[in-house]
Amino acid sequence: MQTTGREDEFREYVLTRGPALLRAAHQLTGHPLDAEDLLQSALTKTYLAWDRIEDRNALDGYVRRAMVNINISQWRRRKLEEYPSDELPEVAAGHEAASAEVTSEVQEALERALQELPERMRAAIVLRYYEDMTEPEIARTLGISVGTVKSTVSRAMAKLRSALGLPR
């Protein structure tokens, strides 16, 4: 098979500039396989327009603009695969019961572990994670310093993890 000068010139361009153009495509798509597809589509358009591109120094710009345009077109063509609904789907009864049982067991174990904590630790944990208070708010509420809040919460969390058999 004999190649033309046009094909050789294009092949040389792709070989020398391909890696840099692929990095640009990856920045556009955020995914390596999508980037390869995008670059391939842009290079196809570039090859078809090769004879019309007079300034060979502008090739990178041409390919990048083609990638941006193709990427935008793909966004616009995408159809929603999930649609919002006013009604939630039915949940299998067996799954719901098993899930509720596990959740109940975890909650009971957590309640027991919380009750075993010293009063200040328990108060700091409840204020931080149940009441969603900031460390300065907890410090004001308990009349202690922010540093004491931090260390108390840290030690309390370590005790809770240990009591629940969770990794540190």
RAJO-V288738 format. One record per run of one state. SS is the DSSP state (a for helix, b for strand, c for the rest). FROM is the first residue (numbers start at 1). LEN is the number of residues. If there is no record, write none. Layout:
ss=SS from=FROM len=LEN
ss=SS from=FROM len=LEN
//
This chain:
ss=c from=1 len=4
ss=a from=5 len=25
ss=c from=30 len=2
ss=a from=32 len=21
ss=c from=53 len=3
ss=a from=56 len=22
ss=c from=78 len=15
ss=a from=93 len=24
ss=c from=117 len=2
ss=a from=119 len=12
ss=c from=131 len=4
ss=a from=135 len=8
ss=c from=143 len=3
ss=a from=146 len=19
ss=c from=165 len=4
//
